[in-house]
């Protein structure tokens, strides 16, 4: 009997310790190959979102655990919608927060439905095929802004760009199928529709590199891309001749954390930490260390997404 009591006491202590450990761990889902936001090479985790997640966990008195995932890497190209797939990760308990999430209203409150999961380490064959219920998510305050910027090649580096109107007369190129391409194509009621050279991934590989490699060589004069793509390219090509303009298109997205609607208390605590980090300008420091150009969040915090009317209009702020 004394032995049984001792064993029972030990078991209770172990359960208590496990619960304490679980409570002291903050699990965040992050995409594993989106430099300079978040990158995991199998050994080391780097990037701005990693730094923000680490700072949040530390200030909450928790140990950070990152649940990595990938979207867009399936060989059959039959990938789930990113926002819905990340929603599914929350709903099966793979993480408490998803970081680096674009704060778009429709993505936060999807209709009651199901989604397939993204690829993640340890995923089983059954999980890869499984359709998981998704639900309403709630967002933290934003901590970053996902901007689209104009870049110039070496032959047009002196051109001042204050709006897309200033691209007149330049040789413009874009990557087919991207949001930046749609922004250029529809701008000013399709003003540049017939002036844009479109590059596809297959075409860029066949002709010696990607869109930014072509711009770097002076094969065309200007393009518009997500700012993070320029930051990632610059990190790999420190001697690049591409000229950043400092111009950001008026359409973009705030970035923040999201959680299940039932985790409002956690999001409130996270908001307190993010407010403190913003007040101390720590996001700027983190961005610099990650090799990222930091753009502060804009109002409203949550947008309605990109509409055809917004794409077709001018460059109003």
LINUR-V792539 format. One record per backbone hydrogen bond with DSSP energy under -1.0 kcal/mol. CO is the residue of the C=O (numbers start at 0). NH is the residue of the N-H. E is the energy in kcal/mol with one decimal. If there is no record, write none. Layout:
# LINUR-V792539
CO/NH/E  CO/NH/E
This chain:
# LINUR-V792539
0/4/-2.4  1/5/-2.1  2/6/-2.6  3/7/-2.7  4/8/-2.6  5/9/-2.4  6/10/-2.5  7/11/-2.5  8/12/-2.3  9/13/-2.4  10/14/-2.4  11/15/-2.5  12/16/-2.4  13/17/-2.5  14/18/-2.5  15/19/-2.3  16/20/-2.6  17/21/-2.5  18/22/-2.3  19/23/-1.5  21/24/-1.2  23/62/-3.8  25/64/-2.7  26/95/-2.3  26/96/-1.7  27/66/-2.5  28/98/-2.3  29/68/-1.4  31/39/-2.3  33/36/-2.2  33/37/-1.3  35/47/-2.6  36/48/-1.9  36/49/-1.1  37/33/-2.8  38/45/-2.4  43/40/-1.6  45/38/-2.5  46/50/-2.0  47/51/-2.6  48/52/-2.5  49/53/-2.4  50/54/-2.4  51/55/-2.4  52/56/-2.4  53/57/-2.5  54/58/-2.1  55/59/-1.4  56/61/-3.1  57/60/-1.2  62/25/-2.6  64/27/-2.5  66/29/-1.7  68/31/-2.3  69/118/-1.9  73/76/-1.6  80/84/-2.6  81/85/-2.4  82/86/-1.8  83/87/-2.1  84/88/-1.6  85/89/-1.7  86/90/-1.9  87/91/-1.6  88/93/-2.2  89/92/-1.3  96/28/-3.0  97/257/-1.7  100/255/-2.0  101/103/-1.6  102/302/-2.1  103/107/-1.4  104/108/-1.5  107/136/-3.4  112/133/-2.3  114/131/-3.5  118/69/-2.8  119/122/-2.0  123/127/-1.9  125/129/-1.0  131/114/-2.4  135/260/-1.4  137/258/-2.2  143/254/-2.9  145/252/-1.7  146/226/-3.0  147/248/-2.7  148/224/-2.1  149/244/-1.4  150/222/-1.9  151/242/-3.0  152/155/-1.7  155/158/-1.9  162/165/-1.6  163/166/-1.7  164/167/-1.5  166/169/-2.4  170/220/-2.1  170/221/-2.0  171/196/-2.4  173/198/-2.9  174/177/-1.5  177/181/-1.8  178/182/-2.3  179/183/-2.1  180/184/-2.8  181/185/-2.4  185/188/-1.0  186/190/-2.6  189/192/-1.2  191/194/-1.9  196/173/-2.2  198/175/-2.8  199/203/-2.8  200/204/-2.0  201/205/-2.2  202/206/-1.8  204/207/-1.4  209/213/-2.1  210/214/-2.0  211/215/-2.5  212/216/-1.5  213/218/-2.4  214/217/-1.3  220/152/-2.8  221/172/-2.2  222/150/-2.6  224/148/-2.8  225/228/-1.6  226/230/-2.0  227/231/-2.4  228/232/-2.3  229/233/-3.0  230/234/-1.7  231/235/-1.2  232/236/-1.8  236/239/-2.0  242/151/-2.3  246/149/-1.0  252/145/-4.0  253/102/-2.7  254/142/-2.9  254/143/-1.2  255/100/-2.5  256/139/-2.7  257/97/-2.2  258/137/-2.6  259/262/-2.3  262/266/-2.0  263/267/-2.3  264/268/-1.7  265/269/-2.5  266/270/-2.7  267/271/-1.6  268/272/-1.6  269/273/-2.7  270/274/-2.4  271/275/-1.7  272/276/-2.6  273/277/-2.3  274/278/-2.3  275/279/-1.4  276/281/-2.5  277/280/-1.6  280/284/-1.1  281/285/-2.5  282/286/-2.6  283/287/-2.2  284/288/-2.1  285/289/-1.6  286/291/-3.1  287/290/-1.1  294/144/-1.1  302/104/-3.2  306/310/-2.1  307/311/-2.3  308/312/-1.3  311/188/-1.6  312/187/-1.7
